[in-house]
Amino acid sequence: MRSFKILGLLLSYPKQPLIDNLGELEAVLKSEALLKKHALKKVFSFIEHLKITDLYELQENYVELFDRGREHCLHMFEHIHGESRDRGQAMVNLIESYAEKGFYMTEGELPDYLPLFLEYLSVCPIEEAIDFIGDPINVIATIGVRLKKRDSLYHTLFEAMEALAKVKPSDAVIEEAKAEKIKIQTLDELDEEWVEAEAFDNSSDCTSCDMTTYPDKNTVQISRGVNQ
């Protein structure tokens, strides 16, 4: 179902081609009807926000939310494993799952990037995709709560993902996220927070990515750069 991929595209760094094709994305979401009306209405509201907001403002907001600090990091295993050794095995397992569907990444990229994970789900059988999106549901819910506390419309995308899953997030996890204080970090604090990430070749940076699907090979190539 392309709806999974579209949620991933909406969650990626905003660029003009995305803005130019928002109408087409709306049409696909509506025709597939994977999301229920209430969730779909919220996603459409988010899309309308993208349409009417200046692109540079959208990009600045995106960087502020997802590229600075770990609270909203779009690398799922960052929230689960941090920099522990368990993260490495989790990466390997996910890469193997991608390979089974013909997905291959460029060297140095991480498979737990949420928009990429959604791209992967879009080529899975629907029931399988719905099962898989439940695996990181606590991470998805936590990020969603944090974004909602910041009055960010991006939280609607995370609520849509929650609505697609059969399993629901832990009540304790939700309450913990709600009880957290919003963190406003200085640049020095951000530098200190990310210093350990250098061991991962800067691949823990939550910068944006471009996803290009090659139909003849059914592969996904990822290239990422700061503020693309």
N, C-alpha and C positions, 0 to 999 in steps of 0.2 A: 504493500500500500504506500503510495507516494506521500500520504499525509505525514508519515514519520519523517521523511526527508525534508518536507516543507517546514516542519517544526524546527529541524536542524538548521535549515537555511535562515529562518527568521532569528535564530539564536546566534548566528554568525555575525562577524563584523560587517556593519552596513555599508554597502557600496552602491553606486548608481545603477548597475545592472539589476541588482535586487529590487531597488525602488521602482525601476521601469517595468518590472514583471510582477508586481504585487497583485494586479488584477487577475493574472493567470493563476497565481497561487491560490487566490480566493476561490476561483472557479473549481479548481481541483479539490480543495477541501470540502467545498459544498457538494460536488458530485459524488465524491467517495463516501461522505457522510459517516466517516469513522468516528468523529467526535460528536457527542450528543449536542443538542441545540444550545444548551446553556454554556458549555465550554466553547463551542464554535463561535458563539456571539462574542465572547471575551477575546478570542483570538482575532476576530474581525475588527474589534475595537483597537487592538494592538496594531494591526495592519493599517488601520486608518491613521493612527498616530504616526506611523512611519511615512505615510503619504503626505501629511501636512506639515511635518517638522523639517527644518533645514538639515541637509545631509551632514554638514560639519558639526551641527549640534548633536545629531544622532551619534556620530562617531566619537565625539568628545565624551558623551554620556556613557557610551559603550566601554571606552577605555577606563573611565573612572570606576565603573562597576566591576568589570571582569579582568582587567589587566593589572590592577593595583591591589595587592593583598590577596589573601587566600579565602576570604569569606564566601565569595561567589565564584571561585575558580571552577572552570568548566572541565577540568580533568578530574574525573570521578574518583580515582584511586587516591588522589591527594587528600580527600576528605576521609577516606577509609583507612589508608595505610601510611599516609604522610611520606616520609623518606625511608621507611623501614624496608627490610629485605623482602617482606611478604609482598610488597608492591611489584617486585620483579617477576615473581611467579604468576601473579594475577595478570600482568601484562602479557606474559607468554600464553597463558590460557586464552585470553581474549584474541590475541593475534591468530591463534590456531582456529578459533571460531570463525574469524573473518575469512581465513584461507579456505575453509570448507565451502564458503559461498562465492569464492573467486575474488575476494577483496585483498589487495596488496598495497602496502604503504611505502612511501619513499623512506630512505634511510634516515634515522634520527627522529622520526615522528612517533608519537605515543598513541596507542589505540584507545585510550580511555577518554579521549576528547569527546564530550557529549554530542556535539553536532555530527561527528563521525559515527558514533554509536547509533544515532538515529538513522543515519544513511544506511548503515548495515541492516537495521531492522526493516527498512523499506523493501529489502529484497528477500526477507524471510517470509514463510507462510504466515498468514495473519495471526493464527492462534499461537504460533511459536513466538512471533514478535511481541504479542501481548504478554506472554509469559516472561520473556526476557526483559521487558521494560520494568517489570516488577523487581528484578534483582537489585538495582540501585535505588529503589523507591525512597529509602530514608535519606539518601543524599539529595535526590531530586526535591523532596519535600522540604528539607532543611534550607537549601538554597532559595527555594520559592518563598518560604517564610521570611528569610532575611531580606529578600528583594521587596516583598510587600511592606515590610517595616520601613523601608526607604522610599516608599511610595513610587516604586518603579513598575511600569506596566509590563516589564519583562516577567514579572511573577505570573502573569496569565499563561505564559508558555509552559511554565512548570506545573501549574494547576491542570493544564490540558494533558500533560504527560501523566500526572497522577490519575486523571479521569480514565485514561486508557488502560491502566494496570488493573489486574484482578485483585492483587494484594494491596492493602492500605499501609501507609507508614505507621510506625510505632507512635502511640500517644505520647510516650515519654520523650521521644526524639523531638516531636512537635513542640511540646511544652518547653523543652530545653532551648530550642531555637527561639521561641517567643520570649523567653526570659533573658536572652542575651542582650547586652547593651550594644548599640551601634558603634562601631569602631571608626574613628577618624584618625588615620595614621599620617605621620609626616614622611617625607621622602627618605630621611635617614632611617626611620623605623622600618620602612618597606625594604630598603637595602639590606638591613640586618636580617629581616625575616626571610629573605630569599637567598642569603649567602650560601646556604647548604645546597641549593638547587643547582649550583654550578657543576656539581659532580655528575649531574644528569645532562650535561651539554646544553644547558639552558632550555631543555625541552619541557621543563615544568612551567615555563612562562605561558600564561593564559592569553596569548595573543590570538589574532584571528587567523582563519585559514580559508583557502580556496579549495573547493572539492570539484573535481572534474571526473565524470563517469565516462568510461570508454565502452560503448555498447558492444563493440566487436570482441572485447576481451573480458567484459563485465568486471573491470577493476576500478578501483578508486585511487587517484593520485592526490596527495596532499602537499601543498606548499604553503609555508607560513612566514610572515614577516611582521615586524612591529608596525602597527597602524596602517596596514594595507588597505 
